[in-house]
Amino acid sequence: MAPRKKFLPRRKISRPSAVSNHATPPPDRIGLLAINPPPKPRQTLLPAPPVPSFSRHHHGR
């Protein structure tokens, strides 16, 4: 219970800070660009190989 009580007040202080940071365009742009580019190219590479493989399998059948 002690750690939970400490977390509650800490989250309350972080909540207003997060809202202020999110409202700013610099942090939002950097966060979106940093989290968007890595997962985007990785996901496109994964589905690329399975797509042609499936097509060939269907044609071969």
N, C-alpha and C positions, 0 to 999 in steps of 0.2 A: 504493500500500500504506500510505503514511503516513496519509492521510486515513481510510482504512478502519480502521486501528488506533485512531485517535482516536474514531471513531464507535462502535466496540465498547464502550469504557469509558463513553462518554457514555450510550449506550442502557442499559447496566446500571444506571446511577444513575437514569435516567429511569423505568426499569421499576418499581422499588419505589415511586417517587413516584406514578406513574400508578395503581398498585394502591391506594395510600393515598387518593388523590383519588377514585378510582371507588368506594371503600368508603364514602366520605362521601355523605350524601344531598343536601346543598346543591349541590355541583358537578354531580352526576349529574342532578338535577332541572332545573337551569338549562340544562345542555347538551341534555337531551332536549327540553325545552320550546322552546329556541331553534332546534334543528335540526328538530324535528318540525312545528311550526306553519307555517313558510314553505313547505316542500315539500308538506305535506298539502293546503292550500287550492289551491296552484298545480296540483297533479295533478288535483284534482277539477274544476277549471275547464276543463282541457284535454279530458278525456273527456266533459264535459257537451255541448259543441257537436257533436262527431262522433256522439254517440249519436242525437240527433233527426234529424240529416242522413241517417244510414244508414236509419233507419226510414222516412223520407219517400221515399228512393230506392227502397226495396223496395216501398212501397205504390204509387208511381208506376209501377213496372215491372208 
